[in-house]
Amino acid sequence: MDAENQKNHLKAYGITYWVLNKQLKVKWLLNYKGGAFLLPDNELIKKECQVRGVSFEVISNSTAENILQDISSPSKNMEAVVLEKAPKIAVYTPKSKLPWDDAVTMVLKYAEIPYETVYDEEVLNDGLLLFDWLHLHHEDFTGQYGKFYGSYRASSWYIQAKKEAEALAKNLGYNKVSEEKSAVALKIRDYVVGGGFMFAMCSATDSFDIALSAEGIDICEPMFDGDGADPGYQNKIDYTKTMAFKNYTLERNPLVYEFSSIDMTRKRRIEKNTDYFSLMEFSAKWDPIPTMLCQNHTALVKGFMGQTTSFAREEIKSNVLVLGETKINGEAKYIHGIKGKGFFTFYGGHDPEDYQHKVGDPKTELDLHATSPGYRLILNNILFPAAKKKKQKT
């Protein structure tokens, strides 16, 4: 899985998932050749790698033992983690969305990793209990329709999406979309607290935490929900209810394409050709979880934008790990934390290989980006729940 020897990093994750689905175990060799996978020597596996265009090397049992012994050395920042079971994956997304609207569904399809879609009705009916891993599509959990009002309120797609959201909320027994989305956010939070793995990108990150902190508070202006917001709602926000963020200021202006001060999009002054973020280095033996999530064939990854591009460091809670940062202005791009018995990871930006994705832009062709380090980070999160669990210290 290093840069020189693997010609399709993304499909290699699909092969690993496929092997786990065959009830076979895999060893993930953290920090060894870019985070290599040690698979059983099996003719079916070799044939599948050849069919999918994934590079592999056949080694003897003695060579494998020598590699594992070298990895176990206290002087080496490496670790061998056993992957035991293919996680069952859910993508929270509206039924009308196409796979290329979202980087995660796009890379799952490309890597040939199976997933199911869920939306508000399934979430509210406890459907998440059937899944090990949940991805949040670029949703707005605040009920403000993605803050697209300023630029797209006259567009047919915006008008139709608003009608569909209002009809769904009504069918589910809620008076407002914001109230229904708040209930969904609370169900997702409970899923994580109960032991689920949650991954979110772009606006699903900050809008999710904002919805949790604004439980029972009307933060929507009249054009979103038909009535005025609660007076002084900023002072009523409860940061103790959030997963990742604290002390942020909400963006009240409905014409501004932004939710709060969490996002760095409007504050950053970085040129496209210098926009990179660095992955942090962790101890593979003592901190295997963040090490897993940062496995890559490079420590420097191309930046990319989104409605929520990156996160203000001063508004991230102290118990949340920063996995990737843009050093030019210290913004966080990739963060991870624990909530109850579960885990969450937030990744800023829309599409790792589409720098400034806009409404209506053509889809990304992943055949052209089969070694994308930005997409590898998504796939690290998908395999993370497969790791053999160690008892957490209390």
N, C-alpha and C positions, 0 to 999 in steps of 0.2 A: 504493500500500500504506500510505498514511497513514490516520489515524483518520477524517478527514472524507470521503474520496472512495472508499474501498473498503468495500463492504457485505458481502463475504464473503472475509475474509483467508485462511481455511483452504482453501477450494476454489481460491483463486488459486494455491496451491502445486500443487494437483492439475493445474491447467491447464498450469503450467510443466513439470511432469513429463510430461504428455501431449505437449507440444510437443517435448521432448527425445526422447521415444520415437518421434517422427516423423523422427528424425535431423536435426533442426533445432537450431541453436545459439541460446542465450538469453544476454542480458547482465543480470546482477544488479547493480543500481545501489545500492551500499552507502551507507547514510545519506542517500539521496535519496528524499524523500517516503516515509519509513518502510521503505526497502529495496525499491524498485519493480523490476519485471521488464520489460525491454525485449524484446518479442517481434516476430517478423516480421509485417508487415501482410499478413494472409492471411484470405480469406473464411471458410475452415474454422475458423480459430482464433477469429475474431469470433463465429461461430455457436456454437462450443463454449462460449465465455464466456457468451453469452446463455442457453444451455440450462442451464448450471450456476449462473447467478445471480452471476457474477463481474463486477465493475465494470472497465471499461477505457476508455482514451482513445486515439483515433487521432491520430497526429502525423505531420508531413511529414518527409522525409529531412533537410531542412535544420534543422528543429527538433531532431531527434534528434542531429544532429552538434553543434549548439550546446550541448545538454545534456551530451553526452559531453566537449566541450571545457571546459565549466564544471567538471565533475566532476574533470577532470585537473589543474586548477589546484592548485599546491602550497599555496595558502592555504585550500583547502577540504578538510575531513576527509571525503572521499568517495572512492570507487573503483568502477570498472566491472569486474566479474569475469565472465569468459566461462564459461558452463555448457555442457559439451560432450556429455555422455552420461547418459542416465537410469540411475542406479545400480540394480543388482539387489538387492532387499531380502529379508532373512530375519528372521523373528521367532522367537526361541527361546521356545517355550511348550509346555506339555503339550497333548496332542491333545484332552483333555476340556474345556479352558478355552474359554469363550465370548468373542467379541471385546470385549464391554463389561466384561470383567474387567480390562482393561488399557488405559490411555489411548492408547498408541501404536497398537495394532491398531484402536482405535475411531476415531482421527483419520485413519489410513490409509484405512479404509473410507469415512469421510465425505468425505475429499478425493479419493476414487477413485484412489488410488495403489496399484498391485498389489504384493502381497508373497506370500511362501511361508512356511510354518511349518516349523521344524526342532525336534528335541528331542535327547535324549541319544544315541540310536543314530546319527542323522545326524552329530552333532558328532564322536563317537568314530570314525566312519568317514570323516573328513575331508570331509564334505559342505559345510563352510563355505567351502571353496575356490571354490565356484560363485557366491559372493555378494560384493558390494562393501560392503554395510552390514548390520550385525547389531544387533538390539535384544534385550536380555535382559528377558523378562517378570519379574514380581515373584517371583523364584525365591529359594530358600534354598540356597546352594551349600555350606553347612556340614554338611548332613545332619541338622538339628535340626527339620525340618518347620515352618519358619517361626516357631519358638518359640511356636506356638499351644497348646502342651501345657497351660499353666496354665488357660486359659479354655475350651478346646474339646476336650480329650482324650476326653470322653464323646460328642461329636457324631458322628453317622454319617458326615458328609463327611470329618472328620479321620481316623477309623478307616479309611475306604475309601482315602483318599489315601495313608496310610501303607502299607497293604497293596499298593497299586499301585506305589509307589516301591520297596518291598522286592522285589517280583516283577521289576520292570524291572532293578534292580541285579543280581539273581541271573541273569537271562537274559543279561545283558551280561558275566557272568563275575566279578562282584565279591561279596565276602562281606557288605559293608555299603553302605548308601546313601551314607554319608559318604565312603567310598573311591571310589565311582563318581562322585559329584559333584565330588570333587577332581580326578579324571581329566578330567572335562568342563571344569572351570575351566582346567586346564592347556592343553587343546586350544584353548579360546577365547583364552587369552593368546597362544598361538603364532600364531593367526589374526591378532591385532592386530600382533604383532611382525613378521609377514610382510607387513604393509601394509594390513590390514583396518581398517574403521571400526566402532567399537563404541559403542553408546549404551545406558545402563541407567538405570532409575528405581527409587525406593523401596528395598526390601530387596535387590534384585539388585546394588546398588552396594557397600555395605559387606560383605555376606556373600560376595561374589565375592573381594574383597581378603583377607578373613579366611581363606577357603579356600586361597588361594595361599600365605599366610604360614604356614598350619598344615599344609602338605604333609608327610605321613608322621607326623603327630601326632594322637592321638585326643583331641579336645576335647569329645566327646559324652558326656553322662551316661547311665546305664543305660536310662532310659525311652526313649531315642532309638535306641540300637544294641545293647542287651542286655548290655553290659559297662561297666566303669568307665572314666573318662577317664584319660589318662596323668597321673601325679603331677607337680605343678608345671608343667603345660603352658603356663602364661602365660610362663614364663621361656624356653620353647623356641620361641616365635613368632619368625619371621624376617621382619622388616619390609622387608628388601632385596628380597624377592620380590613385593611389592605394586606396584600401579600408582599409587595415589593417596594412601594413608594410611600413617601411621607412629605408633609409640609409643602405641597404643591398648590399653585393658584390656578383656579379654573378660568378658562377663556370664556367670557360672558358674551362677547360680540358674535351674533349668529352669522355674520358675513365673513368672519375669520375662519379659515380652514385649519383649525387647531382645537384640541380639547383642553390643554392645560400647559403649565410651564414645565412639565416632565419632559416633553419632546424637545430635541435640540435643532430641529429642521430650520427654523427661522433664525436661530442664533449662530449657526455655524457659518464660517467663512473659509471654506475649503474648496479648492479647485478639483475637478473630477480626476485629473491625472495624478493628484497627490492624495486622494482620498483612500486611505487604507486603515484597517484596524489590526491590532496585534492581539494574538491569543496569549493568555497568561500561562505561566508554567507552574504546575503543581507537583507535589510528591506523589508518584504513582502508587507507592506502597502505603502511604498514610492517607492520601486523599484520592482514592481511585475514582470516585464519582466525577468530580470536576475534570480529572485527567481523561476519563472516557469521553466526556462531552467536548473536549478540546482536541481530540485526535485528528491529525491532519498531516499532509505532506509539506506544509509550509506554516510558519508561525505568523506570516503577514498575509492578510486576506483583503482583497479589493472591497472597498466600501460600496454601498448602494443605498438609495434613498427610498422613502415611503411617506405615507401620511405621518407615521411615527418613525423617524429615521434612527434615533438613538436617544439615550436617556441622560438627564442631568445627574451627575455624580452626587451632588449634595442633596438630591431628593430621593436617593436610594437608601433603604433601611440598612442599618449596620450589620444585620445578620444575613444579608443577601450577598452572594459572591459575584464579583465582576469577572467574567470569563474572557471577555474581549473588550478592548478599549481603543479609541482613536486618540493617540498621544498628542496630536497637535493642540487640541483644546480639552483633553482629559475626559471626553464624553464616553459613556459606557454604551457598548453595542450589543452585548450578549451577557445575560445575567442568569443566575440560578439560585434557587432557595428551597427550603423545606417548609412545609405547612402541615402540621399534624403528623400523620403517618406517610404523607405523600410528598411529591416533589413538583416543582414548576420551573420552566425555563422560558425566558422572554428574549426574543431576537428581533432587534429593530430593523426596519426596512421591508420592502415588498418582494423583491426578486433579486437574488444574489448575482444574476447575470444580465440584469436590465437596470442600468444605473438610475434612471429617473422614469419609472413606469408611470404612464398616464392612461386615463380612461380611453379605451378603444385601441390601445397599442397592440400590435401583433404579439402572439405568444412566443415565448422563448423556446428555441429548438435545442433540447438538451443533448442531442447527438453532437452538437457543436461545442458542448461544455461538459464532456464526460469526465473530466478531471477537475471539475469546479471545487475549490476548497470551501467556498461559501455554501454550496449545497451539501458538502460533506457534513457540515455542522448540524444540519437538519437530520441527516441520517444517523449521526451519532446518538441523537435523542431517541430515535426510533428503536435502536438496539439496546439502549440503556436499561429498559425494564426487563430485558432478557437475562441480565447479569444475576449470578447466584447471590442471594441476599446474605449479608452478614448482620449479625445482631448489633443494633445501634447501642452505643453507650448511653446510659442515662445519668 
